Every structure is written in structure tokens, then in C-alpha cells.
Amino acid sequence: MKEAKVLKEFEKAGALLRGHFILSSGLHSPMFLQKALVFMNPKRTSRLCKALAAKVRDEVDDDIDAIVSPAVGGIIPGYETARHLGVPAMYVEREDGEFVVRRGFPLKKGMKVLMVEDIVTTGLSSRECIAAIKKTGARVVAAACLIDRSGGRANVGAKLVSLAQIDIPAYPASELPPELADIPATKPGSRGLK
């Protein structure tokens, strides 16, 4: 699937928002990808994750025993990508602020794991997820995401396969460009919701 088609899927879902947004990383951006609007449509999600699975097969030389994703945003694309790759899907959750493997997921030493994320901005949650996977003794063979909005600059701690790579600017609050500073900021993400 070409990058333009991936973005078209987000646009059709009403998930490509423009304005002034505070991302879960704390950075500010003129664009927000509201992936929940994409994931609410099973056929659209399946199309995207099938394409991601195909790209992973093309770009990752290792076998994959399982997929592990960070909760909450990575659970759906992780599951769907796992379905298309024919492997189990698991996820990590935050416990005392740190990602851990819970729920009796059978992640074992030596397993070859693909970490699947929804959207990568700074790569922080991907790095934290990968650290949790490594604590089990499993080996991360690569990471994958639907959209890498860093333009390829994010370091996730493993090879990153993205269905689309776009360069969406993100700024610290202290360095906002005037056109963004003049617009009230909203925080549409899920982090911090009660």
C-alpha cells in the first residue's frame, strides 16, 4: 500500500485533523492523527494491517513468533497485524508508570518478537515497550507501525518498518511558531484520560 493511500484511509475516516494539538509526548503539532476513528472500522483496519504485515514480511529477515504492542493504542493494530502474520498477539500495560507483560501472556526467553505500534512520534512508548519485552528474555527482531510521523528520525530501539513515513512538525511548548501559538491548543489523545 502506497503512503498516499494510507493517509487517504485516515482522511476518509475523518482521522487527519488540523489545528493546534498537544500530543501524548507533550509536544505541540499542527496535525493530529486520531487513529481511534480509523480503528473503529474493522475493514479499514484490516486493510491497513494486512499491508503492514506484507511490508514486514518483505523487510524483516527473521521469523516472528509473536507480536507485542503497547496498550492501549497499539492493541488493535498489533492484533490485526498478528492475524495477518498468523502469530499470537500480546500487549504490555503500564504498572506504576512502567510497561510490563501481564495477564499470563506466554512471552518467553528466545521468542522472536515484532513490536507493533499505531503511530510513532518520538519513539518513547515503542522504546519502553521494547524494554519490557527484553526483560522477559524474548528478542525483538523489529518494530512496525502504521505511520511514522517523525519522518524517519524517531529512534525506537530496533529496525522500524512503517506503512507510511511522513514528516509532521512537532514543537516544545516554548518553541511554538507564531501561526501555531495563535490557535488554542487541544489535547485529543488518550493519555491522561480518567
N, C-alpha and C positions, 0 to 999 in steps of 0.2 A: 504494500500500500504506500503510495507516494505521500510525502509530507503534506502537500496541499490538500489531499483527500482527508487526512487525519484532522487537520484544522477545520475542514468543511464539516466533518462529523460533529465537532464541538460547536460550530456555528449553528448547524441545523438543530442541535439540542438546546440552543439558547445559552450555551455554557461559555461563550467567549465574551467576557464583559469588559467594557472600557470605562474608565473613570479614575478614581484615586483609591487604591486598596492597600490595606495593611496585611501582608502575608503572614503565614504562621511563623516564618523566620524572624518577623519583626521589621523586615524591610518593606518599603513602600514601592508600589508599582502602578503604572497606568493601565495595566491589563491583569485580569484575573481569570483563571480557568476553573469554572465551577463544575468540577468533574462529577459531582453528585447528579447533575442534570443529564450527564451522559450515561452514568451507570444505572439510572432508573429505567433505561430501555434495554432489555436483555438482548435483542437482536443487534443493536448498535454496539453494545459492549462486547458481544461475541465476535462481531466482525473485526473490531479493533484488536482484541486479544488473540484472535486467530492469526492476524497479520503479525502481531508481536511474536507469537510462538514460531511462525515461519522464519522471521528475521533472526531469532535466537538460534534456530536450527542451522541457519546459514553462517552465523558469525561465532558461535561457541563450539569449539572442537571437542570439549569434554561431554561425556554422558551426564545426564541430570537425573538424580534420584528423587528430588523433591523441590518444591518451591516454598519459600518462606517470605512473608510480607510483613511490613509494619502495620499494626492496627491504628486507626480504623481505615484510613484512605486506601491502603494497599490490599485490603482483604478481597474486594471484588475483582480487581484486575489480576491479582495473584491466583485466585481460584479459577477464573476463566482461562488464564494462560496455562495453568496446570492441566485443566481439562483438555485443552488442545494439544498439550505435550504428552498426555497420558501418565502424569505423575501425581502424587499426593500434594495437596496444598495445606500449608500450615501458616500460622502467623505469630508474631511476638506482640506482647502488650506491655504497657508501662506499669511498673510496680515500684512505688516510691520514686517516681520520676525516671526510671531506667527501664529500657526494653529487656524483657525476659521471655523465655519459652515457658509456657504454662499449659494447662488443660490436658496434660498427659500426651502431648504431641511426641511421637517417637523419633525425635531428631537425635541421631547417634553419631558417635565418632566415625570418621571416614566417609560419611554420606556426602555426596556431591550435590550442592545446593545452588539454585538460582534464586537470588533475591529479586523480587518483583515489587516495584513501587508504582504509584499512579503518576505523579508529576514530580520532577526533580527541579529544585530551585538552587539551593546551596549545597545539597547533598547530605545535610546533617542527619535527617532521620534515616537515610539509607546507611550512612556510616554507623549509626547507633544500632540499626537492625543487624548489620553485618557483624558487629562486635558481639551481639547476643548470640548469633548463630555460631560464631567461632568458639564461644565459651562452652558449647556443647561438644566440641571436638569435630563437628562437621566442617567441611571445606566449601567455601564459596567459590564457585567456578566462574561466576559473572553476576552482574546486576542488570536489570532491564526495567524500562519504564515506558509508558505511553508517550509522554512528552518531556523532553529535557529543555526547560525554558532558560537554561543558563548559556545556551549557545555552545555547549561542549566544555565549558570552563569548570563545572562542578566536579569536585573530587569525591567520589562515593566510596573509595577504598577498594575498588575492583573494576574490571573492564565493564563499561556501561554500554548496553545496547538500547537505543531509543527508537521508537517508531517514528518520532518526529523530533527534530532538534531546531529550536527557534531561539532567537536572542531577544528576550523581553527584558527591558531595563528594570532594575530594582535598586533602590537607594536607601541608605540610612536616613532616619528622620531628620538628622542635622544637615543633610546634603540634598534636599529636595530641589529640583529645578523649579523655576517660578511658575510654569504652567501647571505643575502638579500641586505646588503649595497653595495655589489659589482655589483648589477644589477641596471640599470637605472629604475627609478620609472615612472609608467604611472598612469593617473587618468581617468579610463574608465567610472565612474559613471555619473549621470545626474546632480548632484548638481553643481551649478555654471555655467551651460551652458547658453549661451546668445542666 
